[in-house]
Amino acid sequence: MVLGVALVLANLPFLNERLLAVLPWRTTIKPLAVRLGELVLCYLAAGLVGRLFEARQGMVATQGWEFYAVTAAFFLVLAFPGFIWRYLLKRKGY
């Protein structure tokens, strides 16, 4: 369940032109810096969902920096299909 949420949240910034998938963006295309900022916010949201699931199961374990480094790298791997779709695939009209 948490991996599915992380997969959706990791690709969300690349699959739409709205800010956080809710607010309309003022230009037709969002810049990459905004998408990366959204990616950080989505990483934090996915971490919060995972922490809520862990707290519901029992005691929440403390994590060191290594845990966050690995999960951030894994989140970037999950975001790779959306990045490829947005920036590397050639589509008509772009």
N, C-alpha and C positions, 0 to 999 in steps of 0.2 A: 504494500500500500504506500509506504513512504517512498519507495523507488519510483512508483508511478507518478506520485505528486512531484517528485524532484525532476523527472523527465519532462513533464508538462511545464513546470515553472522554468526549467533551463532553456526551453525552446520558445517560450512566450515572447521575450523581447524581439526575437527575430521573425516572428510570424505575423506581426501586425504593425500598424503605423500609429497606434494610440499609445499614450503614456500610461504605463502600467496596465495596459489592455483595457482601460476605462476612459481616460480623459483624451479628448481629441488633440492631436499635435498641430501646431500652428502652420507648419509647412507640409508639403506632400510627403517628404521622406525624412525620417529621424536620422540624426547623425550617429555614427558609431559610438561616440563617447556617451551619448544618452542611452544607447542600447546596453553598453557595458555597465553603466550605473544601474540600470534596471536589473541586469544580471546579478549584481551584488545584492540588491534588495530581494530578488527572488531566492538567492542562496540563503539569506537570512530567514526568509519566510519558510523555506523547506526545512531548515534547521529547527525552526520553532515547531513545525508540525512533528518532526521526529522527536523532539524533546517532549512534546505533549503526549505522544504515544508511549514514550518511555516512562513518563510520570504516571500515566494511567495503569501501566503494568506493575509498577512498584517503585522502588527507590531509584532516583536519577543518579547515575554515575558521574563523577567529575572527570573532565577531559583536559588533556594537555594540548599544547600547541600542535603536536604531531597529528592529533585527530582532526583538527581544523584544517591543517595543510592537506591532508589526504582527502578529506571530504570536499574541499574547494577544488582540488585537481579532478576528482571524480565528477563534480558538478560541471566543470568545463568540458569534460569528455561527453557528458550527457547533452551539452549545448552544441556540440559539433554538427549534428545534422541540420539544425536551424541556421547556423552560420553558413554552412555550405549552400543551403537552399537560398539564403538571402544574398550572399556575396559572390559565390563562385559558379552557380548555374546560370546559363544564358537563357533568358526568357524573352519572348516577343513583347515589345512595347517598353523595354527598359534600356 
